[in-house]
């Protein structure tokens, strides 16, 4: 089957490459000529483990191609995916759907055959209805079934998530849409990946509800971590104890500096706005958003406390290890490191940082931070070292070397990746999250 993927960003490129790997003929379309040129040269616009090799092999096999010409790209395609950005709209926090609707209009004007139009972008409830209206208003004589098919990809593990999904959610309103989507995902169905067919609005809400629930788990355990510090408990033990309950599960119960990235901050906010529009408030999600926003600066204050407090911290240096919102990505969107660095800078602390993949994107977001070529360059002369992102490269630091080059042996572990006893035995002052 020929598939057109409109949008060659994170979701579109990963999805397109994986569909091509399943044997489909895939064309990835993007308005950004420079991005398409780089893709033709084999240069990925994002960092995702394994993506460059996957793209290269499918381009060589003739199953994956790239273009800026939407009309040519969707010609004869039976499934046309819309995978463009839906950022938070400035001013009110609603998802900005202008890119989605612009694609829908152009698709309607360019259709050459009956096709299923699939919203892969994360969109609020009712977006598919508007896409359908736009297609009908375009005057196309061809059948255009609008389907919702949300993505559930974790950055850093996206290829595995796509090929071995927990579930595939498809919101369709007619048999044509369901049949085409069954054919699109037939390779996964043969591998017994569960496919859930629902109506379109349910599918749109599933994505937001899932992300809001995961964000709630993260925020819950972060608040439990604060309580653990007050009462002398260990949040990792608490997390294990509650996570062993099958009704709760162990995932997303790791205390840290708060959630960030391209999905949770944007999607929780969009869900709040949708709930407001329908006069059905979601108070739990409201609290989650508020607590997470305040937590990031609180982690900066934790580092300041490790330096001896506000007055003692002024003029000192902190090494930040990890800038991206999570490891194995270069994504800086809403990363806790941004707020941590700003809190330190506001307190008169100088900050040096290192991240394996994120420094290029971090520079314009963190002008007050000195970027270093490796972790030890950042640590040189530091009064404290703060681990903000749990990259594997930081799990096995040479602590003797760290102690010899740092001005003071102070380690603030905001991801709890070290054993406190081991670190303290080496002569460090050690602070973690929820472990005393």
N, C-alpha and C positions, 0 to 999 in steps of 0.2 A: 504494500500500500504506500502511496505517496502521502507524506505528512509535511505540512508547512508549519514552522515554528516562528512566529512573529515576535521578535525580541531575542537578542543573543546575550543577555546578561546571565546572571547566576542560574536561575531556574531554566531559562530557555536553552542555554548552551548545554547544561548537564542533561536535561531531558532529551534534547535533540540528539546528542551523541549516544545516549543509551538506547533510544528508539532505533537509531541506525544500527547499533550493535545487535539489536533483535532481528535485523534483516529488512527493516522498512527503508524506503527511499526518503530521506529527510533533507529539506532545505531550511536553513536558518536565515532569517531575514532581519536586518537591522538598518535603521536610518543613518547610523554613525559609520561613514565611509572609512574612517581610520580604523575602527574596530574590525570591520570586515577585511580590510587590507591586512591587518595583523593576523587575523585568523587564517587568511590564505597563506601567510608566511609561517603558520604554525605557532604563533605567539598568543598565549591565552590572556584574555582581559582580566581574569581573576586567578587567585591561587586556590586550587582544589586538588588534593592528592590524586594522581592517576588520570586526571582529565586530559592532559596534553597527549598522553599515549593513546587514550581512547579516541580522541578526535583524530589524531594522525592515522591510526589504523583504519578508521571508517572512511576518511577522506581517500586514502589509497585504494580502498575497496570500491570506491565510487558510490557509496551509500549516503555520504554526507557532503553537502555543499553549502556555500554562503553567498548571499547577494543583498544588495540594497534595493532591488526592484521588487516591490511587493506584488505587483500584478503578475510578473513573470514567475515569482516564487510560488504563488498559490495556484498557478495554472495546473489543472487536473488533480489537485490535492483533494483527497477525500476527507481528511481531517485537518483543520486549520486551528492551531493553538495560539491563543493570545497570552504572551508571557512577558508583558512589559511592566514597568515599575508602577507601584501604587503608593507613593510616599505619603506621609502625613501632610495634609494641606495646611499651609501656613495660616495661622489665625484661629482656626477652630478645631484642628486635630482630626478632622474627617479624612478618610482615605481620598487622595486625589485620583480621580478616575478619568481625567482628561485624556491620558495616553490610551487607555482601554477603549474609550469611546471613539477616539480618532482612528484607531485601527479598525474598529467595527465599521465605521463609515467607509474607509478605504477598501476594506474587504467586500462590502456590499456593492461598491461601484466596480469591482474588478472580478467578481465571481464568473467562472466560465462553465461551472457544472454544479450539480447538487453536492453539498458538503456539510459536514458537522463543524460548527464553530465552537471551540472549546476555550472557556476561560480558565487558564492555568494560573494566572495572577491571583493573588489573595485579594478578594473583593467583598464588600459588604452585602448583606442580604438584599436581594432585589436588583442587583447589578445585571444579572442575566436577563431579566425582564426588559431592562433598558437597551441592552445589546440587541435583543430580539426586535424591539421597536425600531432601532436604528437601521437594522438590516431590512426590515419591511419597508421603511421609509425610503430606502435607497432605490427601490423599484426593481431590484434584481428579479428576473424571472425564474431563478433557480431555487430549489428547496435549500433552506439554511436552518438546520436544527441547532439550537443553542444549548450547550451542555456545560455544566460546571464540573471541573476535575482538579480539586485543590492539590497542591504539592505538600509533602511532609518530609522534606529533605533537611538533614542536619549538615551545616557547613563543616567541612573536614571529613565527612563520611557520606557525602551525597550520592556517590556512585553505588555504593553498597546499599544505601537506603532505597534507591530507585530500583535496583535489580532484585532486592530481597525485602520488599516492603511489608510492614505489619498489616497493611490493608490498602486497597485502592478504592477511593470514594468517587462515585460517578453520579452526578445529579442530572437526570435526563427527563424530558417531558413527553417523548414519543419513541416509538419502536425504532425508527431510523437512527436516532441518536444512540440508543442503547446498542443496536446491532453493530454500528461502526466502531463504537468504543470497545465492544467485546473483541472485535478484530484487531484493534490497535494494541490491546493488552493481552492478546491470545498467548504470546510466549510466557507471560507471567502466570496466566491462568493454568497453563499446562504444568507449571511448577507449584501449583496449588496455593498461590498467593490469593488471599480472600478478596473478592470484589464485592463491594457494597453498593447496590443501586438504590438511590433515594430520589426524591424530587429535587429540583434545582435549588430551591431556597434552603432546604435542609443541608445540602452539600455545602453551600456557601457559609452557613452558620457553623458547620462541623469544624472547619479550619480555625475560625476565630475561637470557638469554644475550647478546642484542644490546646491551642497556644495559651489561652487565658488560664486553663487548669494547670498546665505545666509551670507557668509563671507563678501561680499561686503556691505550688509545692516548693519552688525555690524560695519564695518570700517567707513561707511558713518556717522552713528549716533555718533560714537566716535569723528570724526572730527567736526561734528556740535557741540558736547559738548565743544570742545576747543574754537570754535567761540562764543558759548554762554557765556563762562567765560570772553571773551574779551569785549563783547558788553552789558553784563548785562542781558542776557536772561536766561531762565530756560529750560534746555534740556528735562526735563520730560514733560513740557508743549509743547515744539516743537515736541517731539516724539508723544504725543497724537494727536496733531493737524494734523500731516501728516499721522499717522497710521489710522486715521478715514476715510481716503480716501481708498475706497475698492480696487482701483488699486494698492495701496502700501501695506496696511495691517499693523497691529500693531506688529506682531511677529518679533523678532530679531532687534528691535529698542530700546534696552536698553543700554545706555552708560555704559562703564566700562573700565577695564584695557586691553582689547583686547581678541581675541579668542585663544583657545588652544585645547587640546584634541587629540584624535587619528585620526580625520577625516580632519577637515578644513586645518590645516597646511600642512599635507601630500598631500591632494587631490588638493589644489590650486597649490602647487609646481609641482605635476605630470601633471596637466593640462597645466601649462606653458611649461613644457618640451615637451609634446605632440604637442602643438601649434608650438613650435620651429621646431620640426622634420618635421611638415607638412608645414612650412613656412607660417603660418597664425597666427601672433602674437596677443595675447589678452592683450592689454595695460592696460585695466581697472584692470584685475586680477593682473598684474605686480605691479600696484600701491597699490592694496589692501595688497599684501604680504609685500611690503616694509613698508607701514604705520603701519601695525599690528606689525611687528617686532620692530619698533622703539617705539611704544606706550608703550610696557611693561616696558622698562627702564624709559620712561617718567613718569610712575606712581610711580616708585621708587623715582624719583626726586621730585615728588609732596609731598611725605612723608618727604623727606629731607627739602623741603621748609617749611613744617609745623613745623619742628624742629628749624627753624630760619635760614636755609641756610647751605651751605656746611661747612663753618668753625664752626658754632655753633653745627652742628650735630655730629661732631667727638666725640666719647666717650660716646654718649648717647645710650639709649636702646629703641627699638621698638618691640611691640608685634604684630605679624602677626596672624590674625584670618582667617583661611581658606587657604589651600595649593593646593587642587585639582583644576583642571581647571573649574569645575562647581560643584554644590552640588549633593548629592545622588550618588556619585561614588567615587572610590578610585584611579581614573586615574590621574596620574601626568604628562602625556605626554604633553609637550609644555605648561605647566601651566604658566600663567602670574606670579604666586607667585615666581617661580624660578628666573626670571629676576628681580623682585622687591627686593627679598632678596639679590641677588648678587650686585645690585646697592647700596643698603644700606651698605653691607659689604665693598664694594669698597670705600665708604665714611667714613669708620671707625666707623660705627654704629653696635652695637651688636644686634642680632635678636633672640627673643624667639617666638615660634609659637605653635599653636594648630590647629588640624583638626580632625573632628570626625572619619574619615575613612582613610585618606591618609598618615598618618605619617610614617608608615612602608615603603612605597614605596618612601616617600620623603627623608628619612634619607640619603641614598647614593647620592641623587641628590643635597642635600643642606647641606654639611658637616659643613658649617659655622653657621648653625642655631641650637639653642637649642630647642629640642622638649619637650613640657610640657604636663602634664596629663589632664589639663582642661584649659579653656580660662582664668580663673582668675589667675592660676599659671603663665601663660605667661604674663599677665598684671601687675603682682606684680613688682613694682618699675620701670615701663616703663615710658619713657618720651613722648611716643605717642602710640596710638593703631590704627592699620590699618586693616580694613576689606577688605580682598582680594577675598573671596568666600562667596556667600550669603547663607550659610547654615541656616536653620531655627533656629538652636541653637544660632545664633548671632543676630537674629532679636529682641530678647527680653532680652538683657543683662541687668543686674541690674546696671544701670548707677551710682546710688549712691555708690554701692560697688566698681565699677570701679574707681570712683573718689577718694574713700578713700584709695585704695591700689596702684593706679598709682602714679608715681612721679609727673606727670603733667597731667592735664585734657585736653588732645589733642586727638581728634578722627578724623581719616582720613578714610572716607567712600568711598571706590573705587567702591562700588556697589549701592550707593544711596538707601540704605534700611531704613535710618532713616529720620525723618522730621527735617530739620535744626533748625527750631524754637524751637522744643521740646528739642533738645540736647543743644542748646545754653542757653535755660532757666535754665538748670541744671548746668550751669557754665562751660561748655566745650568750648574750641576752636574747631571749626568744619570746616572741609574741605571735599568737595564732588566732583563729576565729572560733570561739566557743569551746576552747580547751584549757582555759585558765592561763 
